[in-house]
Amino acid sequence: MNDEKEYREQALKLLPWICARCGREFPASRLRELTVHHKDHDHHHNPPDGSNWELLCLYCHDNEHSRELEAAARGPEAGGRDPAPATHKPFAGLDTLLKGRH
């Protein structure tokens, strides 16, 4: 079962109509807003029991794939880690500057 329409129909039969990330529920009239996400990111791996699928809303699905792209952009030397937090403090010393104006 590799056809997208087939695995989507199967996923909608097997899984609750709830986004696996944000928990939002979807009525039948809004199912077009739920997408089938492949947990292992292999769109050809479609076991009939649905074990490689989760339903995500459009927003969470986009977010999931954005995180993948960001990780790929960081490259293998980052080892999948998030980048170091920013250390620049653009407002450092602002209180001193403002006090000097009075």
Steps between C-alpha positions, in 0.01 A plus 500: 500500500714790375241721342456819704121497470485139619721545806321824591164325489639213706656738755169684541328167569760383751597813690292745703435829323725690739830673426770292668697817587256770611207274590243692298200288399361509147141433393433321170434835332861612568698182433676672211697686770650175632805356327664160526852534634743211462679458831815364335472755214485220241191554285538152355480332842126457542425199720129410494478529879588873480797467733708746293231768482368775717241760414621858527314822429639711217678734743669227704597310184666810355677557831626142507649527153647844573688350795639230269618761250664705775681194634623415150618859450704482822685207347632176642762673717217630721404139574130584505544747783322832505724799436649679799271768639566859401720692744480850354315742731378788285346686795794467737571838652173651377388579854816707551444691177137574591589615851755743357229681302313628805 
